[in-house]
Structure formats: structure tokens, C-alpha cells
């Protein structure tokens, strides 16, 4: 069984969209899949799956001793896919007690499934961090805007702090030093983690060794959602570089997903996009991510070598280019038909603007090269006539 917690540093980047549709894609491939809504303060996976009338979920299970865990594992109507609801309407569910969290994780680990998709809450609360750290191969979802990338980085930074807290036993030098740091609070955001790691290694080698084992097993994957043009795919490189430099964490790139207005149409129809229009670019992106997950599961295991990690980022950039070309062709076909709607027209104009900007950049580059070439020729040309 492989557990895939899916989280994001902030809301609105498509975390639940990916969770629901990825679960369906894996189930369609013949895997036994369970998706669980662990965003207990704002549960919405049932809406993504098109389910209504869900009466009881994790909140009810944790508040009633007579209820068995199997009683809240529901059929979805999609073959091979079962669902565990959250319960956003029960007060206090967003702040689980430690024993409740341990009980829930134990129940999840006992499920009969090939994959468990765990839709974690957005942000850096302890629930989201602890559920994400159930597995070392969780998926962080982000988007091109700088705020989304920053929040994804901060989420992963908090994961590293959480791993440190779990590694340092009470009474150890590392624990005492770490507690002192935590009490200062305001200084934590300015901490340069590689330097902190070195301090821990010097004062408590045994605790440091335990932490390093946990950190080595922590190799999350990245999905970059809501792209508008291929150039935005480069944002993944920046996030990866920051994580490698400041957190000693590297990530596999699972792929990119373009923004698609069809998702809103599908949601209003109470259908996952992968069921509403499986041939859409958005759906095909999710199928591609599912294929990568299944391939990684069968062929490789973390920690991946650096070449494999680098390849995943180069592949994502190629996918961004290919998907963009497909989008342009699709819009051109719509423009030549009677099916063009205002949303698609705006999209077409946006793509044309991108193409114009790209051509302008190329034109400026050629001008620069011509000027440099002309200057070089002028320098080499001998001066004729006159005195030197």
C-alpha cells in the first residue's frame, strides 16, 4: 500500500481537484484506491466526487465509540474507489487531539488498498503537517504566483521542523537546544537550517543521526497547477533550488496542469473533470501524473538519484510546451467553428498575447546579436586614409 498525502501551502491552488481526480485515475487503472478527506476544517472532497447526502465521516467516528471505521468508508460509484468523508461541520475537528490523530492514522494504515489518497488541509497547522508526514512521498501542490511558491516552501520548512521535533528525544542536548529555539518564536523564520543542522550534529551526534534518517526518507513530489503559459513552468526550478539550498530537501516533479475553465463547468455539474471530459488537457495531465506515480511505485523508490530528479523537471518543461501547443490548436479549431464562447475567446486572446510577447523577445534577441556582430566587424575593419 502506498499513502499519498496531498497538501498545499495555501488554499486555492487546486489541491482537492488533484486529489479527487488523481484517485479516480489510479482506480481506473485497476488499483484499489481509498481517498480520505483530512481537511477536517473545510471538507469538500465529496463535492469534487459528486456525492451528496454524506451523513457521517471522520468527525463522527472520532466522537462516537460505538462506530466502526469501516462504517464511514463509503462506495463512490467509481469502480475500485472508496471514500472516507471528513466532517467540516463538527466543531473542533480542525484541531484534533494527539490521541485522535494517532487513532485515525492507525485506522488508515489498516485499510485494504493499493493507494490511499489523503487530502490534507491547506496551511501549516499541525494536522496538515502530521498527516502529510505519514508518508515520505507526499505531494505538494503549488501554482505560478510568487505567494503560492513561498507558501509551498514555508510548508516544507515547517515539515522539516516537525521532523526535528519528532527526532529529538526528551532530555537530549538536541531537544533542549531545539526547545530554546522554539520558545524564541520570532527568530525561527530567520534560521538558516543547514547551520542549525551543523550545531545539532556537534552537540548531539546521536539525535542528529536519527533526524538525518528521517530527512533522507522525506522526498516529497511537486505538482505545478494553474499554468497560463509554458514559461511559468520555470517556477518549479526556483522552488526546488530554495528547498535544496535552505532545507536539504529535494523533490521529484510529477508534472504541470494548465488552468482550464472546464473544471468550473464540471464542478457545477457535480462531476469530476476526469469523468466530465476525460479527453481534456486537464484530465490528460492528471492521467499522466497517475502514470508517473504507478511507474515510480513499481520501478523506483526514494531516495531517487540526482539524474532522475533532474530529468523529472526537464520532462515537466517539455510537457508544458506540448500541452500549450495542444491548447492553441484546440482554440484555433473553436475559432473556426460555431462553438466559441466568451471564456474561450478570452483564452484565445491571451494565447495570442503570449505569442506576440514571445516573438518580441526573439526579435530583441536577434537585434542584440546583430548589433554585437556589427560592432565586432567594425573593430576588425582596418582604417583607410588619414593619419593615425
N, C-alpha and C positions, 0 to 999 in steps of 0.2 A: 504494500500500500504506500502511495506517495501522497503526502499532505502538501497542498499548495495554498498557503495563506496569501491573500492579495490585499495590499494596503496602499495608501497614498498619504503624502504629507499634508494635503489639503483636500477639501471636497470639490466636486465639480470637474474632475479630470477624467471621469468615466470608469472608475474602479468597479462599481456594481455592474455596469454594462459589460465590462470584460468578464467579470466573474460568472454571470448568468450565461452568457453566450459561449464562453470557453467550456463551461460544464457540459453544455449541450453538444458541442463539437467533439469533446472527448467521449461522451456517451454514444454518439452516432458512430464512432469508430469501434464500438463493441466493448468498451470498458464499463465496468460497474462504477458509477460516479455518485457521490453524495455532495451536494452543495449546502453549506450551512451559513446562515446569516449571523455573523458575530458582531455586526454593527448594532449593538443592543440598544443604543440610544436613538437610532434613526433607521430602523429595519425597513428595507424596501425591496429585497430580492424577490418576494412573492409577486410584486407588481411587475418586475422585469420578466418573470416567468409566465405572467398572465394568469396567476392564480388569485382567486378571491375566496372570501369566507374562511380564511385560516383562523381557527379558533384558539389554538394553544401552541406554544413554542417553548424556547429555552427559558423564558421568564417564568412561565407556569411550572415547568419541570423543576426549576431550582427553588420554587416557593412551595411546592407540594411534595410530601414524602411518599404519597400513595401512587404517584405517576411513574411509570417506567420510561426509560429513554426511548425505547422502540415505539412508544405511543406517539411521540412527536416527530418521528421520521416518516414523511409523507411521500406518496407517489405524486409525480408531477404531470403525467400524461405523455412525457417524453420517454421513449424506451431507454432502459438502463440508468435513468436518472431519478434519484430521490432527493428530498429537500427537508432541511431542518429549519423552521422559522425562528426568528429572533424574539421579538416582543418589545417593540419600542414604546408601547402604551403602558407598560408596568413600571411604576416609579422605582428608581434606584437601580434599574438594570444596567445603566451606563457605568455604574461604579460597583462592580462585583467585589465581594469579599474574597480573600485569598482561598478559603476552602471551597467556595463556589466555583472559582476558576479551575482549581485542581480537579474537582469532581467533573466538570464539563470536559476538560481536556482528556481525562481518563475515559470518559464515555465515547468521545470522538475516536480515540485510539483503538477502541474495541469494535468499531464498525467493520462490517464485511464490505470492502470496497477496494477498487484499484486506485482510485483517486478521490481525495477529499478536497474540494474547493472551499476555502474558508474566507468569506468576505469580511475583512476586518474593518473597524471603524477608521475614519479619517483622523489625522492629527496624531499627537504624541502622548496621549493618555496611556496609563499602564496597561489597560485592557488591550488596546491596539498593539502595543509593543510586545506584550507577553504572548498574545495569540499569533503574532507574526513570527515570533521566535520558537513556536512549536516545531518548525522545520527550518533547516538552514538554507532551503531553496525557495523562500517566499518570493513573490513578485511585487515589485514596487511600480506603481503606475504614475506617470507624470505627463506634463504637457509642455509645449514650447515656451509659454510666457515665463520670464525670469522668476516670478513669485512661486510658480509651481516647481521649478527646478530647485530653488532654495529650500522650499518646504520638504521636498523629497530628500535632499541632503540632510536637513535637520532631523528628519525621521530616522534616517540610517545612523546618524550620530547618536541619537538617543538610544537606538538599539545597541550600539557599542557600549554606552554607559550601563545599560541594563545587563549586558553580558559580563561586564566588570563586576557589577554588584552581585551577580549570581556566582562568580568565580572566587570571590574573596570570603573565606570563612570567618566567623566571628573570632575576635581575639588576635587575628594575624596582623602583622605590621601593615600589609596592603589594605586590609579592611579599615584600620584606624586612620590611615592616611586618606583613604577614599571618603570616609565619613566626614573628616575635616573639610575636605573639598566641597562635599555636598552641602555642608552647613553654610558655607560662604555664599552659595547660590549664584549671586550676580557675576562671579568670576568664571563660571562654568562655560559660558559661551565663548570666552576668550582663551580657553585652554587649548594649547597645541598638543593634540593627543599623542603623536609619536614621542614627544618629550616626556609626557606623563607615563607612557609605557616604559620608557627607559628608567624613570625614577622607581617604578614598581619593580622592575627587573633587578635593580640594585638593592632595594631594601627587603624584598621578599621574593627570591627566585622561584620558590615552590608555587606560590599563588600566581605568579606571572606565567609559569608553565601551564597551569590549569586554564588560565584565561586565554593563552595563545592557542590551545587545543580547541576551545570554543570558537575563537575568532576564525581559525582556519576552516572550521566546518560551516561558517557563516558565509555563504556565497549566494546572495540574492540575485534575482534576474530583473531586468528592466523592460518595461513596455512604454513606448512614447506614443501618446494618444493625441488626437485632435490636431493633426498636422494640417497646414494650409498649402504648403509648397515644399519641394524636396530640400531646400536649403535649411529648413528647420530641423532636419534630421541630425544636423551637426550639434544640436543642443545636448544630445546624449553623450557625445565625447567630453563636453565640458563637465557634465555631472560625474562621469566616470573618473576623469582626471582629479577632480576635487576629492572624491571618495578614496582614491588610491593614495593621494598625497597626504591627506589630513586624517583619514580614518584607518588606513591599511586594509581597506575593503575593496575588492574588485567585483564587478558584476558582469554576467552574461547579458547580451542584448537579445531579447526574444523577438523584437520586431516593432514596426511602426503601424499606426492606424490613422487614416485620414478622417477629418471631420466629415460627417455625412448627414444631411437633413433628413434622410430616410429613417434614421434612428428615432426621431421625434414622431414621425408618421407611424412607425411600428409600435412605439410605446403607447400612442393614443389608441391603437388598435388592440392593445393588451397582448402583443406578441413580441417575442424576442426577435431582433433583426435577422438572426441566423435562420429563423423559421419563416419570417415575413418575406424576406428576399435573400435566399442563400447565395445567389449569384452576384450580389452587390459587392463593391470593392471592400466595404467594411466587413462583411461576412467572410469574404475570401481571406482577408488579413487575419481574422480570428482562426480560421481553419489552418492557416499557415503557422500561427503560433502554437496551435494544438499539435501539429505535426512535429514541430521542434521539441516540444515537451516530451512527446512519446519517444522521439529519437534519442533525446538525452537520457531518458529513463532506461532505455534498453542498451545504449551503446556507451554512455559515459557516466561518470559520477564525480561530483565535486571533491576536491578542488580541481577545476579544469586547468589545463596548461595555458600559458600566455598566448600561444598561437591560436588556440581555439577561441579564446576570449576576443582577441583582435579580429579574427575572422567574423565573429558574430556582429561586430559593429560595421565592418565593411559590407557585409551582406545586407544589413538594415538600410544602409545608404542606397544600395542598388535597388532594394525593394521600394524605397521612397521614390526613386526616379521612375521605375517601371509603373508603379501604381498611379503616379501623376500623369504619365502618358496615357494610361488607360482612361483616366478621368477626363482628360482633354478630348480623346476620341469619342467618349460617351456623350460629352456635352455638344460636340460638333454634330453628332448624329441627331441629338434632340433639336438642335437649332435648324436642322434640315427637315424636321418633322413638325407635326402639329401638337406635340406633347410638351413643349417648353412652358414651364410655369415660372412665375416671378422669382422664386428661390433659385431655380436653375439658371435663370438669366443673370442674376447677381453673381452666381458662381462662375458663369462663363466670362463675365466682365472681369472678375477677379483674376481668373487664369490668364486673360489677355494682358492685364496689367503686369502680371508676373513675367510673361514672355517679353513684354516691352522693356521691363527693367533689366531682364537678363541680357537682351540684345544691346541695351545701352551700356551695360558693364563690359560686354565683349568689345563694343565699339571703342570705348575709352581705353581698354587694354591695348587694342591694335594701334590706336593713335599714339599711346605712350611708347610702344615698341618702335613705331616709325620715327618718332622724334629722336629716340635714342640711337637708332640706326643712322639717321641723317647726321646727327652730331658726330658719330664715330667716323663717318665718311669724310666730313668736313675737316676733322682733325688730321686725318691721314693725307688729305689732298695737299700737294706742295703749292706754296705761294709763288705765283709767277709775276715778274715785273716789280719795279720799285726796289728801294734799298732795304736791307734788313738791319 
